[in-house]
Amino acid sequence: MLSPKDIYERVSSHLLMQRAVSEDDNGSCRLRSPEGRKCAIGSLLRDDLYQPALEGVGISYYRHAQDGDLLRALFASNVNAYDPNIIDLLIELEQVHDDSDVTEWPHLLAALGRRHAFV
């Protein structure tokens, strides 16, 4: 399984390279957009495990849920989303993607990395 630091580094690298939000035509954030973009969580899913049916339920829902298709897909992608600490990290990373302007991402991701002692 990927360590928390590995997850942080993979998602940070992806978001900083993509430099765009993954969203649908209505402006709703999506794991995978029609243009091929990926959100923080979507970037962790193996391509062969992604399904449109995974869309629509944000990762924060799983803070209290015991199981679900997205958790199973993440686990199969080497992300132990059953671990509450991993879920909390995923929620923080998703909030950067969903709730912040792209220009703020470098600063917010660096601050998140310092808070978790990844950098």
MODELLER restraints for C-alpha pairs under 7 A, 6 or more apart:
rsr = mdl.restraints
at = mdl.atoms
rsr.add(forms.Gaussian(group=physical.xy_distance, feature=features.Distance(at['CA:1:A'], at['CA:78:A']), mean=4.63, stdev=0.5))
rsr.add(forms.Gaussian(group=physical.xy_distance, feature=features.Distance(at['CA:1:A'], at['CA:79:A']), mean=5.68, stdev=0.5))
rsr.add(forms.Gaussian(group=physical.xy_distance, feature=features.Distance(at['CA:1:A'], at['CA:80:A']), mean=6.38, stdev=0.5))
rsr.add(forms.Gaussian(group=physical.xy_distance, feature=features.Distance(at['CA:2:A'], at['CA:78:A']), mean=5.84, stdev=0.5))
rsr.add(forms.Gaussian(group=physical.xy_distance, feature=features.Distance(at['CA:2:A'], at['CA:79:A']), mean=5.65, stdev=0.5))
rsr.add(forms.Gaussian(group=physical.xy_distance, feature=features.Distance(at['CA:4:A'], at['CA:86:A']), mean=6.52, stdev=0.5))
rsr.add(forms.Gaussian(group=physical.xy_distance, feature=features.Distance(at['CA:5:A'], at['CA:118:A']), mean=5.69, stdev=0.5))
rsr.add(forms.Gaussian(group=physical.xy_distance, feature=features.Distance(at['CA:11:A'], at['CA:40:A']), mean=5.58, stdev=0.5))
rsr.add(forms.Gaussian(group=physical.xy_distance, feature=features.Distance(at['CA:11:A'], at['CA:43:A']), mean=6.53, stdev=0.5))
rsr.add(forms.Gaussian(group=physical.xy_distance, feature=features.Distance(at['CA:12:A'], at['CA:109:A']), mean=6.50, stdev=0.5))
rsr.add(forms.Gaussian(group=physical.xy_distance, feature=features.Distance(at['CA:14:A'], at['CA:43:A']), mean=6.94, stdev=0.5))
rsr.add(forms.Gaussian(group=physical.xy_distance, feature=features.Distance(at['CA:15:A'], at['CA:40:A']), mean=6.94, stdev=0.5))
rsr.add(forms.Gaussian(group=physical.xy_distance, feature=features.Distance(at['CA:16:A'], at['CA:106:A']), mean=6.90, stdev=0.5))
rsr.add(forms.Gaussian(group=physical.xy_distance, feature=features.Distance(at['CA:19:A'], at['CA:102:A']), mean=6.20, stdev=0.5))
rsr.add(forms.Gaussian(group=physical.xy_distance, feature=features.Distance(at['CA:20:A'], at['CA:102:A']), mean=6.38, stdev=0.5))
rsr.add(forms.Gaussian(group=physical.xy_distance, feature=features.Distance(at['CA:21:A'], at['CA:39:A']), mean=6.75, stdev=0.5))
rsr.add(forms.Gaussian(group=physical.xy_distance, feature=features.Distance(at['CA:21:A'], at['CA:97:A']), mean=6.58, stdev=0.5))
rsr.add(forms.Gaussian(group=physical.xy_distance, feature=features.Distance(at['CA:22:A'], at['CA:29:A']), mean=5.72, stdev=0.5))
rsr.add(forms.Gaussian(group=physical.xy_distance, feature=features.Distance(at['CA:22:A'], at['CA:30:A']), mean=5.57, stdev=0.5))
rsr.add(forms.Gaussian(group=physical.xy_distance, feature=features.Distance(at['CA:22:A'], at['CA:31:A']), mean=6.82, stdev=0.5))
rsr.add(forms.Gaussian(group=physical.xy_distance, feature=features.Distance(at['CA:22:A'], at['CA:32:A']), mean=6.19, stdev=0.5))
rsr.add(forms.Gaussian(group=physical.xy_distance, feature=features.Distance(at['CA:22:A'], at['CA:33:A']), mean=5.15, stdev=0.5))
rsr.add(forms.Gaussian(group=physical.xy_distance, feature=features.Distance(at['CA:22:A'], at['CA:37:A']), mean=4.98, stdev=0.5))
rsr.add(forms.Gaussian(group=physical.xy_distance, feature=features.Distance(at['CA:22:A'], at['CA:38:A']), mean=5.25, stdev=0.5))
rsr.add(forms.Gaussian(group=physical.xy_distance, feature=features.Distance(at['CA:22:A'], at['CA:39:A']), mean=5.24, stdev=0.5))
rsr.add(forms.Gaussian(group=physical.xy_distance, feature=features.Distance(at['CA:23:A'], at['CA:29:A']), mean=4.13, stdev=0.5))
rsr.add(forms.Gaussian(group=physical.xy_distance, feature=features.Distance(at['CA:23:A'], at['CA:30:A']), mean=4.92, stdev=0.5))
rsr.add(forms.Gaussian(group=physical.xy_distance, feature=features.Distance(at['CA:23:A'], at['CA:33:A']), mean=5.28, stdev=0.5))
rsr.add(forms.Gaussian(group=physical.xy_distance, feature=features.Distance(at['CA:24:A'], at['CA:30:A']), mean=6.46, stdev=0.5))
rsr.add(forms.Gaussian(group=physical.xy_distance, feature=features.Distance(at['CA:24:A'], at['CA:33:A']), mean=5.72, stdev=0.5))
rsr.add(forms.Gaussian(group=physical.xy_distance, feature=features.Distance(at['CA:24:A'], at['CA:34:A']), mean=6.68, stdev=0.5))
rsr.add(forms.Gaussian(group=physical.xy_distance, feature=features.Distance(at['CA:29:A'], at['CA:98:A']), mean=6.43, stdev=0.5))
rsr.add(forms.Gaussian(group=physical.xy_distance, feature=features.Distance(at['CA:30:A'], at['CA:39:A']), mean=6.49, stdev=0.5))
rsr.add(forms.Gaussian(group=physical.xy_distance, feature=features.Distance(at['CA:30:A'], at['CA:55:A']), mean=6.42, stdev=0.5))
rsr.add(forms.Gaussian(group=physical.xy_distance, feature=features.Distance(at['CA:31:A'], at['CA:38:A']), mean=5.47, stdev=0.5))
rsr.add(forms.Gaussian(group=physical.xy_distance, feature=features.Distance(at['CA:31:A'], at['CA:39:A']), mean=5.10, stdev=0.5))
rsr.add(forms.Gaussian(group=physical.xy_distance, feature=features.Distance(at['CA:31:A'], at['CA:41:A']), mean=6.36, stdev=0.5))
rsr.add(forms.Gaussian(group=physical.xy_distance, feature=features.Distance(at['CA:31:A'], at['CA:42:A']), mean=4.25, stdev=0.5))
rsr.add(forms.Gaussian(group=physical.xy_distance, feature=features.Distance(at['CA:31:A'], at['CA:55:A']), mean=6.38, stdev=0.5))
rsr.add(forms.Gaussian(group=physical.xy_distance, feature=features.Distance(at['CA:32:A'], at['CA:38:A']), mean=4.59, stdev=0.5))
rsr.add(forms.Gaussian(group=physical.xy_distance, feature=features.Distance(at['CA:32:A'], at['CA:39:A']), mean=6.61, stdev=0.5))
rsr.add(forms.Gaussian(group=physical.xy_distance, feature=features.Distance(at['CA:32:A'], at['CA:42:A']), mean=6.05, stdev=0.5))
rsr.add(forms.Gaussian(group=physical.xy_distance, feature=features.Distance(at['CA:39:A'], at['CA:97:A']), mean=6.50, stdev=0.5))
rsr.add(forms.Gaussian(group=physical.xy_distance, feature=features.Distance(at['CA:40:A'], at['CA:93:A']), mean=6.09, stdev=0.5))
rsr.add(forms.Gaussian(group=physical.xy_distance, feature=features.Distance(at['CA:40:A'], at['CA:94:A']), mean=5.32, stdev=0.5))
rsr.add(forms.Gaussian(group=physical.xy_distance, feature=features.Distance(at['CA:40:A'], at['CA:97:A']), mean=6.38, stdev=0.5))
rsr.add(forms.Gaussian(group=physical.xy_distance, feature=features.Distance(at['CA:41:A'], at['CA:90:A']), mean=6.88, stdev=0.5))
rsr.add(forms.Gaussian(group=physical.xy_distance, feature=features.Distance(at['CA:41:A'], at['CA:94:A']), mean=6.60, stdev=0.5))
rsr.add(forms.Gaussian(group=physical.xy_distance, feature=features.Distance(at['CA:44:A'], at['CA:77:A']), mean=6.88, stdev=0.5))
rsr.add(forms.Gaussian(group=physical.xy_distance, feature=features.Distance(at['CA:45:A'], at['CA:73:A']), mean=6.77, stdev=0.5))
rsr.add(forms.Gaussian(group=physical.xy_distance, feature=features.Distance(at['CA:45:A'], at['CA:74:A']), mean=5.81, stdev=0.5))
rsr.add(forms.Gaussian(group=physical.xy_distance, feature=features.Distance(at['CA:45:A'], at['CA:77:A']), mean=5.59, stdev=0.5))
rsr.add(forms.Gaussian(group=physical.xy_distance, feature=features.Distance(at['CA:46:A'], at['CA:77:A']), mean=5.47, stdev=0.5))
rsr.add(forms.Gaussian(group=physical.xy_distance, feature=features.Distance(at['CA:49:A'], at['CA:73:A']), mean=6.04, stdev=0.5))
rsr.add(forms.Gaussian(group=physical.xy_distance, feature=features.Distance(at['CA:54:A'], at['CA:69:A']), mean=6.65, stdev=0.5))
rsr.add(forms.Gaussian(group=physical.xy_distance, feature=features.Distance(at['CA:54:A'], at['CA:70:A']), mean=5.89, stdev=0.5))
rsr.add(forms.Gaussian(group=physical.xy_distance, feature=features.Distance(at['CA:59:A'], at['CA:91:A']), mean=6.13, stdev=0.5))
rsr.add(forms.Gaussian(group=physical.xy_distance, feature=features.Distance(at['CA:60:A'], at['CA:91:A']), mean=5.70, stdev=0.5))
rsr.add(forms.Gaussian(group=physical.xy_distance, feature=features.Distance(at['CA:63:A'], at['CA:84:A']), mean=6.85, stdev=0.5))
rsr.add(forms.Gaussian(group=physical.xy_distance, feature=features.Distance(at['CA:63:A'], at['CA:87:A']), mean=6.27, stdev=0.5))
rsr.add(forms.Gaussian(group=physical.xy_distance, feature=features.Distance(at['CA:71:A'], at['CA:81:A']), mean=5.61, stdev=0.5))
rsr.add(forms.Gaussian(group=physical.xy_distance, feature=features.Distance(at['CA:71:A'], at['CA:82:A']), mean=6.85, stdev=0.5))
rsr.add(forms.Gaussian(group=physical.xy_distance, feature=features.Distance(at['CA:74:A'], at['CA:80:A']), mean=6.85, stdev=0.5))
rsr.add(forms.Gaussian(group=physical.xy_distance, feature=features.Distance(at['CA:74:A'], at['CA:81:A']), mean=6.33, stdev=0.5))
rsr.add(forms.Gaussian(group=physical.xy_distance, feature=features.Distance(at['CA:75:A'], at['CA:81:A']), mean=6.14, stdev=0.5))
rsr.add(forms.Gaussian(group=physical.xy_distance, feature=features.Distance(at['CA:80:A'], at['CA:86:A']), mean=6.78, stdev=0.5))
rsr.add(forms.Gaussian(group=physical.xy_distance, feature=features.Distance(at['CA:81:A'], at['CA:87:A']), mean=5.55, stdev=0.5))
rsr.add(forms.Gaussian(group=physical.xy_distance, feature=features.Distance(at['CA:96:A'], at['CA:105:A']), mean=6.54, stdev=0.5))
rsr.add(forms.Gaussian(group=physical.xy_distance, feature=features.Distance(at['CA:96:A'], at['CA:108:A']), mean=6.84, stdev=0.5))
rsr.add(forms.Gaussian(group=physical.xy_distance, feature=features.Distance(at['CA:113:A'], at['CA:119:A']), mean=5.49, stdev=0.5))
